[in-house]
């Protein structure tokens, strides 16, 4: 028994609970009403598909649970546990405890006042739930909104840790006290954004006069607001309006000229992010998280890091821009570029431009400047709809061209049915001249539903397929069929695997070699353009007025400054941009999924997987395995499972690889940033600029861009090594399982024949569910095509 605990490791914790709830089914049955309520957000046809997938998943988990319980009970009295059984039990437990569905994060990325909060309010059908633009500057932090199984509205407000705030406090005081030695020169300067925000934050936390106090003094000071030791504030309410009132002071950045502030409002500079959970919704399905992301990041290092990570974990990014700013402006372009970079380095698979406030139109002015169509415009509604179609056509073309320059030509995002949406949250509520459908809020909800349905389908398919493979293995342990290790060795399987692994390593090497030329060209482009780019970043049209403390903030944060009101400044990204311009299409090609090309990584891994599966089938036939043999089926199945985890590993690593150029440059320039940040006194701004320029010149002369190139190439080599090591370990496990049967240790293992048969039926039913879903989609498309178009609202 003790040996079993040692062999099972973490599983021994479960053995110790034999008399408690170990043998209860892990997935309790939910009441039918609860199961039906989670599908409220879907039309009847989609509900039917989801219910079928839900039933498949539920039955699969029940089979896995029963199998797990039988195996655990049957090994309790054994002193030794075979490797195959250990592997099986751990795999069963991992699959049982795996969440039913990883959330789909949809990021709404936009500048202040673009309409992100209003859009979320319309999508969730709660008119003033999140604060919207008014007299105050609104949502001041990342806010995640999702629908759960609870009956109440709930918000969790996560605060910076004590150490994280101390770091920011030190930087804020450095920023403010750098002007003390300016003397009379300070009077000629405007207070800039960085200095204003630093002053405001300290006053909010510590009260009036805090901006003139020293760092050590403020460390001893007591904050004006109440800060819980857990650094989490939980709010609950029965109604949406009630929670909105409670939440408002925490996430709304109030006006700076207000005489009094509440205790809640005073702690907003400490807020890291907010999670809001709604009760079951008929409009937004559980499993979807809408994320309101401020457009430029944050001066605090931890919040700014979270800003990037939040963008990177979104599988969908909607760039939000109001109708008056969509045709230009640096902020809009910066957000689009950030979204495209997220496609390169993160999980993002889809980008769309969402144009808000499209109801805003001055009809006489529009008619005077109108240059499209010959048909006469009869109403405000017709003008808005015509302009919307024009914007979609123009902006879709521009966005598609931008994406083509940065991403592979066959990227899925370029195949999206809609790259641009034109919405009006105000008209969604009022419907003065547009119908609900014409506001395009329902179209966004439809996109959300289809994304979740597609992910659920893929997840259930994978779950059922893996579960079937494990039941094949479990049942094979009690099978009379035998395949000895000698047969495997004679068949040359191990030698075959070694050869194929070497070929895979060479293929990965050739795949990554495609990055060398664009990196070399990028180095040359960066060396010829860095002076011009740096000059554009450091020289302002109105001179140094209002720029001194902003530049100091840039240096304090090693080349990066994120403000709530100004465009993000990143000197490291700016001077490496020529390298990324050359790199991006090739980088995207390496990490593409789908179409196989010589430069794509995943097709090489897929080819390796298929070659192993074909070899396994060949050995099975040669050694007398039946066509539907237990072991052959399991091994072929398990090859997919153990190699399938590589994709997640690769996605996690590619962010570090992609950012290695900017992080390398930032690391090389760190000494000059730190030197410039210490400058005070007369003409400090020009002296800071001079230190930065000289520092960049010195580092470029010493090979700064070449070092960045080498570091990225090193990251690629580390990824290659990581892939091959994981492949070798996984295949070794698989071969051990293949040769483990027949060692005489399975004779007393529980009989799971009934569970195997049930799992076999579930596996067969996957195809039926997929065919039913396809028929429903065809019927739905047919009915949609037959339905008459809706007219505008009555006048």
C-alpha positions in Angstrom: 0.0 0.0 0.0 2.8 2.4 0.9 4.6 1.5 -2.3 1.4 2.3 -4.2 1.4 5.7 -2.6 5.0 6.4 -3.6 4.4 5.2 -7.2 1.2 7.2 -7.6 2.6 10.4 -6.1 -0.3 12.9 -6.1 -2.8 10.1 -6.5 -2.0 8.9 -2.9 -3.9 11.9 -1.7 -7.0 10.4 -3.3 -6.3 7.0 -1.8 -6.3 8.5 1.7 -9.9 9.6 1.1 -11.2 6.1 0.4 -13.8 6.3 3.1 -14.9 9.9 2.2 -16.1 11.2 -1.1 -13.5 9.6 -3.4 -15.9 7.2 -5.0 -18.6 9.7 -5.5 -19.1 10.8 -9.0 -16.9 14.0 -9.5 -19.4 15.6 -11.9 -22.7 15.9 -10.0 -25.8 15.8 -12.2 -27.3 19.2 -12.6 -31.0 19.8 -12.6 -32.5 19.8 -16.0 -33.7 23.4 -15.6 -30.2 24.6 -14.8 -28.8 22.7 -17.8 -31.4 24.3 -20.1 -30.9 27.8 -18.7 -27.2 27.9 -19.7 -28.4 27.7 -23.4 -30.8 30.7 -23.1 -28.5 32.9 -25.2 -28.8 30.5 -28.2 -31.5 30.1 -30.9 -33.4 26.8 -30.8 -31.3 25.2 -33.5 -28.0 26.1 -31.8 -29.5 25.0 -28.5 -30.2 21.6 -29.9 -26.6 21.2 -31.0 -25.2 22.4 -27.7 -27.5 20.0 -25.7 -26.2 17.1 -27.8 -22.6 18.1 -27.1 -23.4 18.7 -23.4 -25.0 15.2 -23.2 -22.0 13.6 -24.9 -19.6 15.4 -22.6 -21.6 14.5 -19.5 -21.9 10.8 -20.4 -18.2 10.7 -21.2 -17.2 12.2 -17.9 -19.5 9.7 -16.1 -17.8 6.8 -17.9 -14.3 8.2 -17.1 -15.3 8.6 -13.4 -16.7 5.1 -13.1 -13.5 3.7 -14.8 -11.3 5.7 -12.5 -13.2 4.5 -9.4 -13.0 0.8 -10.4 -9.2 1.0 -11.1 -8.5 2.8 -7.8 -10.4 0.2 -5.8 -8.8 -2.7 -7.6 -5.2 -1.5 -6.8 -5.6 -0.7 -3.2 -4.3 -4.1 -2.0 -1.4 -4.3 -4.5 2.1 -3.6 -3.3 3.2 -2.8 -6.8 1.4 -0.8 -9.5 2.4 -1.4 -13.2 3.6 1.6 -15.2 0.7 1.2 -17.6 -1.9 1.4 -14.8 -0.2 4.5 -13.3 -0.2 6.2 -16.6 -3.8 5.3 -17.2 -5.0 6.5 -13.8 -3.2 9.8 -14.1 -4.6 10.4 -17.6 -8.1 9.6 -16.4 -7.9 11.9 -13.5 -6.5 14.7 -15.6 -9.3 14.4 -18.1 -12.0 14.2 -15.4 -10.7 17.4 -13.7 -10.2 19.3 -16.9 -12.6 22.3 -17.1 -15.6 21.7 -19.4 -14.6 24.7 -21.5 -11.7 27.2 -21.3 -13.2 30.7 -21.5 -13.2 32.6 -24.8 -11.7 36.1 -24.1 -13.0 38.8 -26.4 -11.0 42.0 -25.9 -12.4 45.4 -26.6 -9.4 47.6 -27.2 -10.0 51.4 -27.5 -9.1 54.8 -26.3 -11.0 56.7 -23.7 -14.5 57.7 -24.9 -14.4 55.3 -27.9 -17.5 53.6 -26.6 -16.2 50.3 -25.2 -18.3 50.3 -22.0 -21.4 51.4 -23.9 -20.9 48.5 -26.3 -20.6 46.0 -23.5 -23.7 47.4 -21.8 -25.7 46.9 -25.0 -24.4 43.4 -25.6 -25.3 42.3 -22.1 -28.6 44.2 -22.2 -27.8 46.4 -19.1 -28.1 50.1 -20.1 -25.8 52.0 -17.6 -24.1 49.0 -16.0 -20.5 50.0 -16.7 -19.7 53.8 -16.4 -19.9 55.6 -19.8 -18.5 58.9 -20.9 -19.9 61.9 -19.2 -18.2 64.5 -17.0 -15.7 62.0 -15.7 -12.9 60.1 -17.5 -14.3 56.6 -17.4 -13.2 53.0 -17.0 -9.8 53.3 -15.4 -8.7 49.7 -15.3 -9.2 46.4 -17.1 -12.8 45.1 -16.5 -13.7 41.5 -17.3 -17.5 40.8 -17.7 -18.8 37.2 -17.9 -22.0 35.3 -17.3 -22.0 32.6 -14.6 -24.2 30.1 -12.9 -24.8 32.3 -9.8 -28.1 34.0 -9.1 -26.5 37.2 -8.0 -24.5 40.0 -9.6 -20.9 39.9 -8.3 -17.8 41.9 -8.7 -14.3 41.2 -7.5 -11.9 44.1 -7.4 -8.2 43.0 -7.4 -5.7 45.5 -5.9 -2.0 45.9 -6.4 0.0 44.0 -3.8 1.8 46.1 -1.1 5.1 45.5 -2.9 3.7 46.5 -6.3 2.4 49.7 -4.9 5.7 50.5 -3.2 7.4 50.2 -6.6 5.0 52.6 -8.2 5.1 55.0 -5.3 8.9 55.2 -5.6 8.6 56.0 -9.3 5.9 58.6 -8.7 7.9 60.5 -6.1 11.0 60.4 -8.3 8.9 61.8 -11.2 7.5 64.7 -9.1 10.6 65.6 -7.1 12.8 65.9 -10.3 11.5 69.5 -10.8 12.7 70.8 -7.4 16.1 71.9 -8.7 14.7 73.7 -11.8 14.1 76.9 -9.8 12.8 79.8 -12.0 13.0 77.6 -15.1 10.1 75.5 -13.8 7.8 78.5 -14.0 8.2 78.6 -17.8 7.0 75.0 -18.2 3.5 73.7 -18.5 2.6 70.8 -16.2 2.6 67.8 -18.4 0.5 64.7 -18.4 2.9 62.5 -16.4 3.3 65.1 -13.6 -0.4 65.7 -13.4 -1.2 62.0 -13.2 1.5 61.4 -10.6 0.2 64.3 -8.5 -3.4 63.1 -8.8 -2.6 59.5 -7.8 -0.8 60.5 -4.6 -3.5 63.0 -3.6 -6.1 60.3 -4.1 -4.3 57.8 -1.9 -2.7 60.1 0.8 -4.6 63.4 0.5 -3.8 67.0 -0.5 -0.1 67.8 -0.3 1.0 64.2 -0.8 2.8 65.2 -4.0 5.4 67.3 -2.1 6.2 64.6 0.5 9.2 62.2 0.3 8.9 58.5 -0.6 10.0 57.4 2.9 7.4 59.7 4.5 4.6 58.4 2.3 5.5 54.8 3.2 4.7 55.6 6.8 1.5 57.5 5.9 -1.9 55.9 6.3 -4.0 55.8 3.0 -7.3 57.7 3.1 -9.2 54.7 1.7 -9.8 51.4 3.3 -7.5 48.7 1.9 -8.4 45.0 2.8 -5.5 42.8 3.8 -6.6 40.3 1.1 -6.2 43.0 -1.6 -9.6 41.8 -3.0 -12.9 43.7 -2.6 -16.0 41.6 -3.3 -19.3 43.3 -4.1 -22.7 41.5 -4.5 -26.1 42.6 -5.4 -29.5 41.2 -6.4 -30.0 43.6 -9.3 -27.7 45.0 -12.0 -28.4 48.6 -11.1 -27.5 47.9 -7.4 -24.1 46.4 -8.3 -23.5 49.2 -10.8 -23.9 51.8 -8.1 -21.6 49.9 -5.8 -19.0 49.3 -8.5 -19.0 52.8 -10.0 -16.6 54.5 -7.6 -14.0 51.9 -8.0 -13.7 51.8 -11.8 -14.7 55.3 -12.8 -11.8 57.8 -12.8 -13.4 60.9 -11.3 -12.8 64.5 -12.3 -9.7 66.0 -10.7 -11.4 69.2 -9.6 -13.9 67.5 -7.3 -13.7 68.8 -3.7 -14.6 65.6 -2.0 -14.0 62.0 -2.8 -15.5 58.8 -1.2 -13.3 56.2 0.4 -14.0 53.9 -2.5 -13.0 56.4 -5.1 -9.8 57.2 -3.3 -8.3 53.7 -3.9 -8.7 53.6 -7.7 -4.9 54.1 -8.3 -4.4 50.7 -6.4 -6.9 48.8 -8.6 -5.2 46.2 -10.8 -8.3 44.7 -12.6 -12.0 44.0 -11.9 -14.0 40.8 -12.6 -17.7 41.1 -13.0 -20.0 38.0 -13.0 -23.6 38.2 -14.2 -26.3 35.7 -13.5 -27.4 33.3 -16.3 -28.0 35.5 -19.3 -30.3 35.0 -22.2 -27.9 37.2 -24.3 -24.3 36.4 -23.4 -23.5 32.7 -22.9 -21.5 31.3 -20.1 -17.9 30.6 -21.2 -17.4 34.0 -22.9 -15.5 36.9 -21.2 -15.8 40.4 -22.5 -12.8 42.4 -21.6 -12.8 46.2 -21.5 -9.1 47.1 -22.1 -7.9 50.7 -21.7 -6.1 51.7 -24.9 -2.6 52.5 -23.8 -1.5 50.5 -20.8 -0.4 51.9 -17.5 2.6 53.7 -15.8 2.6 50.9 -13.1 4.8 48.0 -14.3 2.5 45.3 -13.0 -0.6 46.9 -14.5 1.2 47.5 -17.8 2.4 43.9 -17.9 -1.1 42.7 -17.2 -2.4 45.0 -20.0 -0.1 43.1 -22.5 -0.9 39.7 -21.1 -4.7 40.4 -21.2 -4.4 41.4 -24.9 -2.3 38.3 -25.6 -4.8 35.8 -24.0 -7.7 37.2 -26.0 -8.6 34.9 -28.9 -10.6 37.7 -30.4 -9.8 41.5 -30.5 -12.3 44.2 -31.4 -10.6 47.5 -32.0 -13.2 50.1 -30.9 -13.2 53.5 -32.6 -16.0 56.0 -32.8 -17.2 57.3 -36.2 -15.5 60.6 -35.8 -12.0 59.1 -35.2 -12.0 56.0 -37.4 -10.6 57.7 -40.5 -7.3 58.8 -38.9 -5.4 59.6 -35.8 -2.3 58.0 -34.2 -4.2 56.4 -31.3 -6.4 54.4 -33.7 -3.5 53.2 -35.8 -1.5 52.3 -32.6 -4.4 50.1 -31.4 -4.7 48.3 -34.8 -0.9 47.7 -34.7 -1.1 46.4 -31.2 -3.9 44.0 -32.2 -1.8 42.7 -35.2 1.2 42.2 -32.9 -1.1 40.2 -30.6 -1.8 37.9 -33.5 1.9 37.3 -33.8 2.8 36.8 -30.2 -0.4 35.6 -28.5 -3.6 33.5 -28.8 -5.5 36.0 -31.0 -7.0 34.4 -34.1 -9.5 37.1 -35.1 -9.4 40.9 -35.4 -12.2 43.2 -36.3 -12.8 47.0 -36.3 -15.9 48.0 -34.5 -17.0 51.5 -35.4 -19.2 53.0 -32.7 -21.7 56.0 -32.4 -22.7 55.6 -36.0 -26.0 57.3 -35.3 -24.1 60.6 -35.1 -24.7 62.2 -38.5 -25.6 65.8 -39.5 -27.8 65.2 -42.5 -27.4 68.5 -44.4 -23.6 68.3 -44.2 -23.6 64.6 -45.2 -25.8 65.4 -48.3 -23.6 68.2 -49.3 -20.4 66.1 -49.2 -22.0 62.9 -50.4 -20.0 61.3 -53.3 -21.5 57.9 -53.5 -24.5 56.6 -55.4 -27.1 58.3 -57.5 -30.1 57.3 -55.4 -31.7 60.1 -53.5 -31.5 60.0 -49.7 -34.9 60.3 -48.2 -34.2 60.1 -44.5 -31.7 60.2 -41.7 -31.8 56.4 -41.5 -31.0 55.9 -45.2 -28.0 58.3 -44.8 -26.7 56.4 -41.8 -27.0 53.0 -43.4 -25.4 54.3 -46.6 -22.5 55.8 -44.7 -22.1 52.6 -42.7 -21.8 50.5 -45.9 -19.2 53.0 -47.3 -17.2 52.8 -44.1 -17.3 49.0 -44.1 -16.1 48.9 -47.7 -13.3 51.4 -47.2 -12.0 50.3 -43.8 -12.3 46.6 -44.6 -10.0 47.1 -47.6 -7.5 49.2 -45.6 -7.5 46.7 -42.7 -7.1 43.7 -45.0 -4.1 45.4 -46.7 -2.5 46.1 -43.4 -3.0 42.5 -42.2 -1.6 41.2 -45.5 1.6 43.1 -44.9 2.1 41.7 -41.4 0.5 38.2 -41.6 0.7 35.2 -44.0 -1.6 35.6 -47.0 -3.6 32.5 -46.0 -4.2 33.6 -42.3 -7.7 32.8 -41.1 -8.3 36.4 -40.0 -8.2 37.4 -43.6 -11.0 34.9 -44.4 -13.3 36.4 -41.8 -16.8 37.2 -43.0 -16.8 40.6 -41.3 -13.7 42.7 -40.7 -15.7 45.8 -39.8 -18.9 46.3 -37.8 -20.8 49.6 -37.6 -22.7 49.8 -34.4 -24.8 52.3 -32.4 -25.4 51.5 -28.7 -27.6 54.6 -28.3 -29.9 53.6 -31.2 -30.0 50.1 -29.8 -31.8 51.4 -26.8 -33.8 54.2 -28.4 -34.5 52.8 -31.9 -35.5 56.3 -33.1 -34.6 55.6 -36.7 -32.6 52.3 -36.8 -34.0 48.8 -36.1 -32.3 46.6 -33.5 -30.7 44.6 -36.3 -29.4 47.7 -38.0 -27.5 48.7 -34.9 -25.5 45.5 -35.4 -25.5 44.6 -31.7 -27.3 41.4 -32.5 -24.6 40.6 -35.2 -21.9 40.8 -32.5 -23.9 38.6 -30.2 -24.3 36.1 -33.1 -20.5 36.1 -33.6 -20.0 35.4 -29.8 -22.5 32.5 -29.9 -21.0 30.9 -33.0 -17.4 31.2 -31.5 -18.5 29.5 -28.4 -20.5 26.8 -30.2 -17.4 26.1 -32.5 -15.1 25.9 -29.4 -17.5 23.6 -27.6 -17.7 21.3 -30.6 -13.9 21.1 -30.8 -13.5 20.6 -27.1 -16.1 17.8 -26.9 -14.7 16.0 -29.9 -11.2 16.1 -28.4 -12.6 15.0 -25.0 -14.6 12.0 -26.3 -11.7 10.9 -28.6 -9.1 11.0 -25.8 -11.5 9.3 -23.4 -12.2 6.5 -26.0 -8.4 5.9 -26.3 -8.0 5.6 -22.5 -10.9 3.1 -22.3 -9.3 1.1 -25.1 -6.1 0.9 -23.0 -8.0 0.0 -19.8 -9.9 -2.7 -21.6 -6.8 -4.0 -23.3 -5.2 -4.7 -19.9 -7.7 -7.5 -19.4 -7.5 -8.7 -23.0 -5.9 -12.0 -24.0 -4.2 -10.4 -26.9 -0.5 -10.0 -26.3 2.3 -8.1 -28.0 5.7 -8.7 -26.4 8.6 -6.2 -26.3 10.6 -8.6 -28.5 8.0 -8.2 -31.3 8.3 -4.4 -31.1 12.1 -4.5 -31.1 12.0 -7.0 -34.0 9.7 -4.7 -36.0 12.2 -1.9 -35.7 9.7 0.5 -34.1 12.2 2.1 -31.8 14.8 2.6 -34.5 12.1 4.0 -36.7 11.1 6.5 -34.0 14.7 7.6 -33.5 15.1 8.2 -37.3 11.9 10.1 -37.5 12.8 12.3 -34.5 16.1 13.2 -36.1 14.3 14.1 -39.4 11.8 16.2 -37.3 14.7 18.1 -35.7 16.2 18.8 -39.1 12.8 19.9 -40.5 12.4 22.3 -37.6 15.9 23.6 -38.2 15.1 24.3 -41.8 11.7 25.9 -40.8 13.4 28.3 -38.4 16.1 29.1 -41.0 13.6 31.1 -42.9 13.9 33.8 -40.2 17.6 34.5 -40.9 17.2 36.6 -44.0 14.4 38.9 -42.8 16.3 39.4 -39.6 19.5 40.4 -41.4 17.5 42.8 -43.6 15.8 44.1 -40.5 19.1 44.9 -38.9 20.2 46.8 -41.9 16.9 48.8 -42.0 17.1 49.5 -38.3 20.7 50.8 -38.6 19.8 53.2 -41.4 16.7 54.6 -39.8 17.2 54.7 -36.0 18.3 58.3 -35.9 15.2 59.5 -37.8 12.9 57.4 -35.6 14.5 58.5 -32.3 14.4 62.1 -33.4 10.7 61.9 -34.2 10.1 60.4 -30.7 12.2 63.0 -28.8 11.4 66.2 -30.7 8.0 67.9 -30.1 6.4 70.5 -32.3 6.0 73.0 -29.3 9.5 72.3 -27.9 10.0 71.0 -24.4 6.9 72.6 -22.9 5.0 69.9 -21.2 7.4 67.2 -22.2 10.1 67.2 -19.5 8.4 65.0 -16.9 6.9 62.8 -19.6 10.4 62.0 -20.9 11.5 61.4 -17.3 8.7 58.9 -16.9 9.8 57.2 -20.1 13.3 56.9 -18.7 12.1 55.7 -15.3 10.2 52.9 -17.1 13.2 52.0 -19.3 11.9 53.5 -22.5 8.1 52.9 -22.1 5.4 55.3 -20.9 1.7 54.5 -20.8 -0.7 57.4 -20.0 -4.4 57.3 -19.6 -4.8 60.2 -22.0 -1.8 60.3 -24.3 -0.6 57.9 -26.9 1.7 55.1 -25.6 5.4 55.9 -25.9 7.8 53.0 -26.4 11.3 54.0 -27.6 12.5 50.4 -27.7 9.6 49.2 -29.9 10.0 52.3 -32.2 13.6 51.7 -33.0 13.1 48.0 -33.6 10.0 48.5 -35.7 12.1 48.3 -39.0 13.2 44.8 -37.9 9.7 43.7 -37.2 8.5 45.1 -40.5 10.8 42.7 -42.3 10.2 39.9 -39.8 6.4 39.8 -39.3 5.2 38.0 -42.5 7.8 35.2 -42.1 7.2 34.9 -38.3 3.5 34.6 -38.9 4.2 31.9 -41.5 6.3 29.8 -39.1 3.5 29.8 -36.5 0.6 29.5 -38.9 -2.0 26.8 -38.5 -3.7 25.2 -41.4 -2.1 25.2 -44.8 1.2 23.3 -44.9 4.2 25.1 -46.3 7.9 24.7 -46.0 8.2 27.5 -43.5 5.3 26.4 -41.2 6.2 24.5 -38.0 3.0 22.6 -37.1 2.6 20.7 -40.4 6.1 19.2 -39.7 4.9 18.0 -36.3 1.7 16.7 -37.9 3.7 14.8 -40.5 5.8 13.2 -37.8 2.6 12.2 -35.9 1.1 10.6 -39.1 4.2 8.7 -39.9 4.2 7.2 -36.4 0.5 6.3 -36.7 1.1 4.6 -40.1 4.0 2.7 -38.7 2.0 1.5 -35.8 -0.8 0.3 -38.0 1.7 -1.5 -40.2 3.3 -3.3 -37.2 -0.2 -4.2 -36.0 -1.0 -5.9 -39.3 2.4 -7.6 -39.5 2.1 -9.0 -36.0 -1.4 -10.2 -36.2 -3.3 -7.4 -34.6 -6.9 -7.4 -35.7 -8.0 -4.3 -37.7 -9.9 -3.0 -34.7 -7.3 -4.2 -32.2 -7.4 -2.7 -28.7 -3.7 -1.9 -28.5 -3.3 -0.6 -32.1 -6.3 1.7 -31.7 -5.1 3.0 -28.4 -1.5 3.7 -29.5 -2.5 5.4 -32.7 -5.0 7.5 -30.6 -2.5 8.3 -27.9 0.1 9.5 -30.3 -2.3 12.3 -31.2 -3.0 13.1 -27.5 0.6 13.3 -26.3 1.8 15.2 -29.4 -1.3 17.4 -29.3 0.0 19.2 -26.2 2.9 20.6 -28.2 0.7 23.3 -29.8 0.0 24.9 -26.5 3.7 24.8 -25.5 4.6 26.4 -28.8 2.0 29.2 -28.5 3.3 30.0 -25.0 6.9 30.2 -26.2 6.3 32.3 -29.2 5.4 35.4 -27.2 8.9 35.4 -25.6 10.5 34.8 -29.0 8.5 37.7 -30.7 9.3 40.2 -27.9 13.0 39.2 -27.7 14.0 42.0 -30.1 12.5 44.8 -28.1 13.5 43.2 -24.7 17.1 42.9 -26.0 17.3 46.5 -27.1 15.6 47.7 -23.8 18.2 45.7 -21.8 21.1 47.2 -23.8 19.7 50.8 -23.3 18.8 50.3 -19.7 22.0 52.1 -18.4 21.4 55.2 -20.5 17.7 55.3 -19.4 18.8 55.1 -15.8 21.4 57.8 -16.3 18.9 60.1 -18.0 16.3 59.6 -15.3 18.7 61.1 -12.7 19.1 64.4 -14.5 17.7 67.5 -12.7 18.3 71.2 -12.8 18.5 73.7 -15.7 17.9 72.4 -19.3 17.3 69.0 -17.9 15.1 67.9 -20.8 17.7 68.6 -23.4 20.4 66.9 -21.3 18.1 63.8 -20.9 17.6 63.7 -24.7 21.4 64.1 -25.3 22.1 61.1 -22.9 19.5 59.0 -24.7 20.9 59.9 -28.2 24.5 59.2 -27.1 23.5 56.0 -25.4 21.7 54.7 -28.5 24.6 55.7 -30.8 27.1 53.9 -28.6 25.0 50.7 -28.4 24.3 50.7 -32.2 28.1 51.0 -32.8 28.7 48.1 -30.5 26.2 45.9 -32.3 22.9 46.4 -30.5 20.7 45.3 -33.4 23.0 42.4 -34.2 22.7 41.2 -30.6 18.9 41.5 -30.8 19.1 39.3 -33.9 21.3 36.7 -32.1 19.0 36.6 -29.1 15.9 35.9 -31.2 17.8 33.2 -33.1 18.8 31.7 -29.8 15.2 31.7 -28.6 14.3 29.8 -31.8 17.0 27.2 -31.0 15.7 26.8 -27.5 12.2 26.2 -28.9 13.6 23.6 -31.2 15.3 21.9 -28.4 12.2 22.0 -26.2 10.0 20.4 -28.9 12.4 17.6 -29.6 12.9 16.8 -25.9 9.1 16.7 -25.3 8.7 14.5 -28.4 11.3 12.1 -27.2 9.8 11.9 -23.7 6.3 11.4 -25.0 7.2 8.7 -27.5 9.2 6.9 -24.8 6.1 6.9 -22.7 4.1 5.5 -25.6 6.6 2.8 -26.4 6.7 1.8 -22.7 2.9 1.4 -22.8 3.1 -0.6 -26.0 5.6 -3.1 -24.5 4.2 -3.2 -20.9 1.4 -5.8 -21.5 2.0 -9.4 -20.6 4.2 -8.7 -17.5 1.6 -10.6 -15.4 0.6 -7.5 -13.3 -2.8 -6.9 -14.7 -4.6 -10.1 -13.9 -6.5 -8.7 -10.9 -7.3 -5.3 -12.5 -11.0 -4.4 -12.5 -13.1 -5.4 -15.5 -14.1 -2.2 -17.4 -15.7 -4.0 -20.4 -19.1 -2.3 -19.9 -17.4 1.2 -19.7 -15.5 0.4 -22.8 -18.6 -0.5 -24.8 -20.4 2.6 -23.6 -17.5 4.8 -24.6 -17.4 3.1 -28.0 -21.0 4.1 -28.6 -20.3 7.7 -27.5 -17.3 7.8 -29.9 -19.5 6.6 -32.8 -22.2 9.1 -32.0 -19.7 12.0 -32.5 -20.2 11.8 -36.2 -24.0 11.7 -35.8 -23.9 14.9 -33.7 -21.7 16.6 -36.3 -24.0 15.6 -39.1 -27.0 16.9 -37.2 -25.4 20.2 -36.6 -24.5 20.5 -40.3 -28.1 19.8 -41.3 -29.3 22.4 -38.8 -26.9 25.0 -40.1 -28.2 24.3 -43.7 -31.8 24.7 -42.6 -31.1 27.9 -40.7 -29.3 29.4 -43.7 -32.2 28.4 -45.9 -34.8 30.0 -43.6 -32.7 33.2 -43.2 -32.5 33.5 -47.0 -36.3 33.1 -47.3 -37.2 35.6 -44.6 -38.1 39.1 -45.7 -35.7 42.0 -44.8 -36.8 44.1 -41.9 -37.8 47.7 -42.5 -36.9 50.6 -40.4 -38.8 51.6 -37.3 -42.1 53.4 -37.8 -41.8 57.1 -38.2 
